[in-house]
Amino acid sequence: MNMIPLFVAVPLAGAFIIPMLSRKFKWFPDVLGNLVTLALVIMSFAVIGKSGVYSMGAWKAPIGIVMVLDGLSVLLLVSINVIAFASTLYSIKYMEQYTSKLRYYSLFLLMLAGMNGVVLSGDMFNLFVFLEIASVASYALVGFGCEHEELEASFKYLVLGTVASTFILLGIGMTYGSIGSLNMAQISEQISQNGMNNALLFAIALFIMGFGLKAALVPFHAWLPDAHPSAPAPISSMLSGVLIKALGIYTLVRFLFNVVGVDERLLMILMVLGALSMVIGVMLAFGQWDFKRLLAYHSISQVGYIILGIGLGTPLGILGGLFHLINHSAFKSLLFLNAGAVEYSTGTRDLQELGGIREKMPVTANTSLVASMSIAGIPPFNGFWSKLIIIIACVQAGRPVFAALAVFASILTLASFLKVQKYVFFEKLKEKWNDLREVPALMSLPMVLLALLCIVMGVLLLPIGNTGVLENINILEPAVKVIMDGTDYASKILGM
Amino acid sequence: MVGMTLIVKTVARWVKSFIFLYGIYITLYGHLTPGGGFAGGVIVACSFILLILAFGKEKALKRISKALASELDSIGALMFLIIALLGIFAGGTFFINFIQKNAPGQDFHLLSAGTIILSNIAIAVKVGSSLFMVFVILAVLRVVKKGDKLEMIQTNMRGEE
């Protein structure tokens, strides 16, 4: 439990030590960056099943800032840090194409500290500060290549991200004005005692807009297809894999379910936004010929699944949504790393230029096949199970239209990834790729790890109940319980 | 001639050290009077920015090089983090005011607030050096239009390409 502040302190320390010592030792950023993320992976596995409240500086809740660890935070922490470790491992070789590794790792760790802080914070304003740390670092990382296209994407992302942050800050201001506290548990308690008022309703609208923009739900998605492909591959995988979830989905779910408490209206908003993103995202993805841009549009679509599942409000729907959340962070990160590997070897991401490189790059091809089948929902990979749960939950909740839309989007996803596999990896090898080489081992290793994760998660996480050894790795059910408990969150946190 | 006119230079030469000292005062008395590490750091950085404006950037960069400013930037942040982490070892909680807890200072004295003054100094170092860096970067880098493309170029000490 005393480890809670270290999730923020360790990456911050790494981020500031790296620029101090790296001028003398060239190998230093790689080593320290990977050590920090490895330590965070171990720490996040160590807190599975634990919960607690940490008062910063021993100041109690209304005055001081609290950090809260519960099932939902643990779920996010594990996925953030595992993906971050895979990305830093991949960066060792990949980032040699770029100029400044020390700035890269420094920004990367700042972004990581921000994300860990967001999922642990128990205070609205503190959450906003961490959200800004993560966002500002990601703006810089998107434009890291400093080419024309990257700077343009970064600027677009910066402007839209700042609009989102402004909405969120305004929402926090409205909430503080009408409640008089920034502590999430106390806000929740006040709302359940005194009921809603118009200022709070307006704040909720602002939060849906702001967090929706961070999560790239469909009416707010315009920045994502530019920003995610422009970043270096490990950053794309962090952004699509975990950043939109920690900054968008987690915050939205935490605020709506645990702080204000959901009702039929809010659930309907979530479901409609989810279904819209799901269908429109995949339709836009279908016509793309840029490998990473196609993946970015699929991120919008998959986020739609997650929001739809959680928006159903039933235990099964929430289980499906959260399961899809961690599954998506595994396979989408893997797909972005694959796209990066293809770009690393061939220098292009245009699907029409590639072709048949399967025989030349077997590791990349096979791992991307695993990831493609996961995202398309082919059994027995992890994506199949979570999509199945979401569809069953839709039917059980009496929403057959949403179930049909989910199936429809899934079919389009399959079609679109068949296209990727056909144009990039299968077909006949084009002549110009004859002397193509597989990427270095340090780049294949994280891809293989994530591919194994895609297979293992599908088999492992689903059938376990509360029995036996596997109970220790059960990270989904506590998270579902936190969301299902809704505004009981307040009494639990204040009671601790 | 590099920099501004003789009048500006003379005034700047006189004023810069007062601005610098005032920044340090604001930092050190942050826990007693309005101000603190952030405001103090900004004022300290302002004294260097005044140097850049009046004399050109080479004079300011001679006193604090870009590398040194970048080091100070990291050192300030690390100092703040170390003070917070020391709380765990000396007081049992992250960010606890461990000096005040173990040996409370006298009211209204300079060292009356324990770690607050140390944190203020750390913040001042961090904010001062990063603000200076931001200004130097803006002064050193130019974006020029070459054909239909924008290109970033680094100017030399005199502001030439």
Chai-1 contact restraints between the chains, C-beta under 6 A:
chainA,res_idxA,chainB,res_idxB,connection_type,confidence,min_distance_angstrom,max_distance_angstrom,comment,restraint_id
A,P5,B,F94,contact,1.0,0.0,6.0,A-B,restraint_1
A,L12,B,L81,contact,1.0,0.0,6.0,A-B,restraint_2
A,A13,B,L81,contact,1.0,0.0,6.0,A-B,restraint_3
A,F16,B,S74,contact,1.0,0.0,6.0,A-B,restraint_4
A,F16,B,A77,contact,1.0,0.0,6.0,A-B,restraint_5
A,F16,B,L78,contact,1.0,0.0,6.0,A-B,restraint_6
A,P19,B,S74,contact,1.0,0.0,6.0,A-B,restraint_7
A,M20,B,S74,contact,1.0,0.0,6.0,A-B,restraint_8
A,M56,B,F94,contact,1.0,0.0,6.0,A-B,restraint_9
A,M56,B,F95,contact,1.0,0.0,6.0,A-B,restraint_10
A,G57,B,F95,contact,1.0,0.0,6.0,A-B,restraint_11
A,G57,B,I96,contact,1.0,0.0,6.0,A-B,restraint_12
A,A58,B,T93,contact,1.0,0.0,6.0,A-B,restraint_13
A,A58,B,I96,contact,1.0,0.0,6.0,A-B,restraint_14
